[in-house]
């Protein structure tokens, strides 16, 4: 029987819900197929639970470090049970208020519980039922990526999901990986009292950020007690009584080194949740990493099937996935719309303390496109609000077209950078220049005023 829906969505996370709501706004009726919890990864296992604990760790740490400023708070040992209760409440509240209530209020969006698997490009099996449709959207999200490291499975390891559901904070933790999840988790656990070591194969943490900013943040982590080990090539994991031992070689050394901790956390990125859903039967092509191949309109290689969100590849962040879902929904319902998405305009942030945020292009990317660029670095210690807050480590990197001064990209390491980056995002999106930013009056004192000062610095460099 052909289902009475305009299209069917696999998944019910932020990407799927954004697509469903857009479809409903356009007068369409959609069905989401979900095998687990409403809200997907971001709500249940990723953004909401992790950022809840990261925020609480920041507050706890603020109490600990307030004494030099005359704020003599006594920080007792963190109450793990209450922290987990706060995390669960945040997840349940967001799931109810942002997802379940939407379903309850919108008769044009329905959910079918069960695992969906394509039998053909037009047939999706969910349990004993076979749904037939001419249009599908795959929005199954992603899962923590694993490594084929000898002994890892036998020794036991955590990922970004399970690390948020431990019975207690571990005494020590080894984190493999130097990206966003590694530094967010690493700082959070360290602030709650865990002895943390971050192990990275490459030369530095956060390789996608400007090296000046990542170096400053690495130094901040180091001063908070986090051990940073770069150029480490892991070779094997072994369990030694109540400890795990990560064997590997560091740098050019041929000798084996063993790093020991109570637990080991794998934080090496996100893999697409594209397995076991019948992509081969549907004729949907994937790349070598398993991400579904899509064009700018979110179409897959199979006519009538679109894909969006983490399952379709980078940037692997919830807001971009939601926007992709909206773009896909419009194109599904109106093929003549040809709605597209350009992720050069998509900001992203790392929720560490201070925060890191970025939008647009780097100077290397601009030069690779054959354009002349002026890139400047403005130190956070020149911003008055940083002295007020007592945190002067950070900076602003501003990338502008030479001559016109048009803002092409920005990176920020500062308190509230995740909020401030939106001003830069608007500048990039609407073609504003460093002159526009410099002439815009900012509230004083604020960290955001640093963006104005960074624009002035870029203007001076434009004239040289």
Secondary structure, DSSP 8 states (H G I E B T S, - for coil): -B-SSSEEEE--BHHHHHHHHHHHHTT--EEEEESS-TBHHHHHTSHHHHHHHHHHHHHHHHHHTTGGGT---------HHHHHHHHHHHHHHHHIIIIIHHHHH-TTEEEEES-EEEEETTEEEETTEEEE-S-EEE---EEE-----TTHHHH--B-TTGGGG-SS--SEEEEE--SHHHHHHHHHHHHTT-EEEEE-SSSSS-TTS-HHHHHHHHHHHHHTT-EEE-SEEEEEEEEETTEEEEEEEETT--S-EEEEESEEEE---EEES-TTS-HHHHT--B-TTS-B---TT-B-SSTTEEE-SGGG-TT--HHHHHHHHHHHHHHHH-TTS-----GGG--EEE-SSSEEEEEE--HHHHHHTT--EEEEEEEGGGSHHHHHHT----EEEEEEETTT-BEEEEEEEETTHHHHHHHHHHHHHTT-BHHHHHHS---SS-STHHHHHHHHHHHHHHH-
